[in-house]
Amino acid sequence: MKTAISLPDSVFERAERLAAKLGLTRSRLYALALEQYLDRSDEQPDPVTEALNRVYADRPPPDEFLAAAAIRLIDSGEWEWKE
């Protein structure tokens, strides 16, 4: 896949020097860098999920009967949020 991107001059120049030093094409350097960034990003947990996990970590498990009833109620669409 070919794509065009815009980079600050300073980043472009650093990348050019590194590609030459490593004997890589510019495209290969960018592909490797992006792949590494994506791999690291995939390994990091979602901050919202992590926060919710901390909140609920010390709570007892829900009552199975009540949980099933709540799911049925939500799925039926026969509930209203009242303030």
C-alpha positions in Angstrom: 0.0 0.0 0.0 1.3 3.4 -0.9 0.4 6.4 1.2 1.5 10.0 1.5 2.1 11.6 4.9 3.3 15.0 6.2 6.1 15.2 8.7 7.9 18.0 10.4 11.3 18.7 8.7 13.2 17.8 11.8 11.5 14.3 12.0 12.0 13.7 8.3 15.7 14.5 8.6 16.2 12.3 11.6 14.4 9.5 9.9 16.6 9.9 6.8 19.7 9.7 8.8 18.6 6.6 10.7 17.4 4.8 7.5 20.8 5.5 6.0 22.6 4.3 9.1 20.6 1.1 9.3 20.7 0.5 5.5 16.9 0.6 5.2 14.7 2.3 2.7 12.6 5.2 4.0 9.5 3.1 3.5 10.9 0.1 5.5 12.0 2.4 8.3 8.5 4.0 8.6 6.8 0.6 8.4 9.0 -0.9 11.1 8.5 2.2 13.3 4.7 2.1 12.9 4.5 -1.6 13.5 6.4 -1.3 16.7 4.2 1.6 17.9 1.1 -0.4 17.1 2.4 -3.4 18.9 3.1 -1.4 22.0 -0.3 0.3 21.8 -2.0 -3.1 21.6 -0.3 -4.3 24.7 -1.5 -1.4 26.9 -4.8 -1.9 28.6 -7.7 0.5 27.9 -7.7 3.1 30.7 -11.5 3.1 31.1 -11.6 -0.7 31.5 -8.7 -0.6 33.9 -10.5 2.0 36.0 -13.7 0.0 36.1 -11.8 -3.2 37.0 -10.3 -1.3 40.0 -13.7 0.0 41.1 -15.3 -3.5 40.9 -12.4 -5.5 42.1 -13.5 -5.6 45.8 -17.2 -6.1 45.2 -18.8 -9.4 45.7 -20.1 -11.1 42.5 -23.6 -10.2 41.6 -26.5 -12.4 42.5 -27.1 -14.7 39.5 -30.9 -14.5 39.7 -30.9 -10.7 39.9 -28.4 -10.4 37.1 -30.4 -12.7 34.8 -33.6 -10.7 35.7 -31.9 -7.4 34.9 -30.7 -8.7 31.6 -34.2 -9.9 30.6 -35.6 -6.5 31.6 -33.1 -4.6 29.5 -33.4 -6.9 26.6 -37.2 -6.6 26.7 -37.0 -2.8 26.2 -39.7 -2.4 28.9 -37.9 -0.2 31.3 -37.5 3.6 31.7 -34.8 5.7 33.3 -36.5 7.9 35.9 -34.8 10.8 37.5 
